[in-house]
Amino acid sequence: MSERGDNVAAAEPQNVTSYSVAEDGVALIRLERPQARNAINTQMLSELLEHLAVARGDDAVRVLVFSSSDHMGFSAGADVREELDHDGHVQRMQMFSDLYDAIVAFPKPTVATCHGDVVGGGAEISIACDMRVGGANLRMRFPGAALGMPVGPARLVSLCGLATAKYLLLSSRTVGPDEALRLGLINRVAPAAATEESALALAASVAAHPPESVARLKRMLHEWDDIEGRSAAEGIGQVEHVRSLGFP
């Protein structure tokens, strides 16, 4: 899930995400916690799940984009500084699992803006999406092996194949934009400060197509690949793994 969290200001903003829908039908979810490198805490997970539910039920939404307010980093992953007891850790892992599954199963196309640090839970959000635009400053990492967390195989294998998934997950290496493009982790590269703009342009081009046809194509692809089933099975394993750990 995550590599680390950073110092957080004493007072969190009331909301740590934002949600908006443009006239072209492109919805935008932004992570808004730059003082913590957009580390994902329980509050952020709750807000993200709520935004996804709203977008799923809104017929005006044709494409959903994930981004952040800071082009220096999409997300550093789970907030390791969040104080949680054992039940809190289990609950948060369940929310992460629910989030990944909700993104994978979202019936409309999704695009991730991968600028700066895209680590752990942030990387998992990005690969749960259908398409990804990488910033020229991209640093993507799947640290599950290093952290002892069995996360990533279900979605990475669908995205870039078994051999590449093994390479990324077992090494926990950091991948830059050129390598990410070569491995199929991202679809295009944009200047760091223009990554969100490029992602929104890609989303708008998809939103211009007949939504019924786009949704049907996505549904067919998912049924043939069974990514939703594999993602759900992986999530169950993650929650049970955290439940078995000796957190305080």
Buried (B, 14 or more C-beta within 10 A) or exposed (E): BBBBBBEBEEEBEEEBBBBEBBEBBBBBBBBBBBBBBBBBBBBBBBBBBEBBEBBBEBEEBBBBBBBBEBBBBBBBBBBBEBEBEEEBBBBBBBBBBBBBBBBBBBBBBBBBBBBBBBBBBBBBBBBBBBBBBBBBBBBBBBBBBBBEBBBBBBBBBBBBEEEBBEBBBEEBBBBBBEBBBEBEBBBBBBEBEBBBBBBBBBBBEBBEEEBEEBBEEBEEEBEEEEBBEBBBEBBEBBBEBBBEEEEE
